[in-house]
Amino acid sequence: MPVTPPTHSVERSLRRAGAAVVAGVDEVGRGAWAGPVTVCAAVTGLRRPPEGLTDSKLLTVRRRTALAPVLADWVTAYALGHASPQECDDLGMTAALRLAAVRALEALPERPDAVILDGKHDYLGGPWTVRTVIKGDQSCVSVAAASVLAKVQRDGRMAELGEDCPAFRFADNAGYPSPVHRAALAEFGPTGHHRLSWSYLEDLPAWKHLRTSRVPLEAEGIEQLSLGF
């Protein structure tokens, strides 16, 4: 079935409501066992997007790798934010996503008046004006652009990290639980790139003692860390 290309419908709606700068935001790495969670914020204006733009998960590796530099030149602006494996462990995924998203949004040259967030859950919250869109990475141009840029950047970063631990094949699995990744974990245990509060360690008898427990942080502490204070 042909994929319906994304449009500027949501971006136009937010502009009509008074938002001069609209950023699309998408994340990658939420379900990985290793590596950071990465968020991209992209501002695209209302120009026609490059041919073939859609959710990065619907593109082949070759196609999205070729599309990413085209998008980087085409967008009005974009920025990436990351939360490390340690931050994912310490904060939990929701707060880690917010931390990475705030880092990306604050790195843009101009603060967005509104943010389109992929999915149904607003993990960003105030003071940002957020519009959540289910499957926004397929339907919204700015979110689709963010999806591709985030995916290609993080995949490249995981390939670099994998050079230190070749048995895990991070260049192939990007830190997600592939059979090769699982086998390497069972034999060698987690690396310094792994998230140690994740439940996968419970299934590894030789290494389950390394699992850490997240210490809940007060809301104020999460807010301060998210804003870089």
C-alpha positions, -999 to +999 in steps of 0.1 A: +000+000+000+015+034-010+024+056+019+006+089+021+032+117+022+032+141+052+016+175+049+018+209+065-018+207+078-010+208+115+018+234+110-007+256+092-033+252+119-008+263+146+003+292+125-033+304+121-035+302+159-006+327+161+025+305+162+051+321+140+077+294+146+066+257+147+089+229+155+083+192+149+098+169+175+105+132+173+126+107+194+145+076+187+161+051+212+132+049+237+131+011+235+168+004+232+188-014+258+220+006+251+229+041+240+212+075+245+177+085+237+179+111+210+153+138+202+153+161+171+135+194+168+130+206+132+116+238+119+106+234+083+084+264+073+058+256+047+080+247+017+075+215-003+096+188+013+121+166-004+107+137-023+101+105-003+100+121+032+081+100+057+086+083+091+122+071+093+109+036+102+092+033+068+124+040+049+153+017+042+186+024+058+200+034+024+171+058+017+171+076+050+209+078+051+207+096+017+178+117+028+193+130+060+218+155+045+192+167+020+169+174+049+197+191+069+201+216+041+164+219+034+150+226+069+149+262+082+166+249+114+171+218+134+188+207+166+194+174+184+193+167+221+204+135+239+199+119+273+226+095+282+221+059+294+229+071+329+203+098+327+178+073+314+185+052+345+185+080+370+154+099+357+132+072+340+123+074+304+096+101+305+119+126+323+148+115+301+128+122+270+118+156+283+155+164+291+166+154+256+137+174+240+144+205+260+181+203+250+171+201+213+145+229+215+168+252+234+195+246+208+174+260+180+184+295+169+149+307+176+126+295+204+095+278+189+060+293+196+045+258+193+058+222+192+043+193+174+051+161+194+048+127+178+025+103+197-004+108+221+016+115+253+029+150+260+062+142+278+073+178+273+047+199+291+049+236+301+061+261+294+060+248+259+029+249+238+025+214+226+002+197+200+004+159+202-003+140+169-005+102+168+017+090+139+028+126+134+060+112+119+039+100+090+015+129+087+034+161+096+063+173+075+083+188+104+079+157+126+088+134+097+120+155+091+128+153+128+123+115+127+148+110+099+174+133+113+172+118+147+173+082+135+203+087+112+223+107+138+217+082+165+224+052+143+258+068+134+265+075+170+258+038+180+280+026+152+309+047+167+302+034+202+302-002+189+338+001+178+348-004+215+326-035+218+323-052+184+306-084+198+275-063+204+271-052+167+257-018+176+262-007+140+236-032+130+211-031+159+216+005+173+214-008+208+181-026+204+177-063+216+187-082+184+197-119+188+234-110+184+230-082+211+213-106+235+240-133+230+268-108+236+250-096+268+247-131+281+284-138+275+301-105+283+276-086+304+265-050+299+289-024+287+293+012+298+268+021+271+239+000+285+210+011+306+213-007+339+179-001+353+162-019+324+144-053+332+164-073+307+191-078+333+167-099+353+170-125+325+207-126+327+216-147+359+253-139+357+247-102+355+214-094+372+233-082+402+244-052+382+208-039+378+203-006+394+172+008+410+161+043+400+158+067+429+127+089+424+136+125+421+115+153+433+096+172+406+117+203+413+149+184+408+137+170+375+127+204+363+160+219+372+180+192+355+158+194+324+165+231+321+202+226+326+204+244+360 
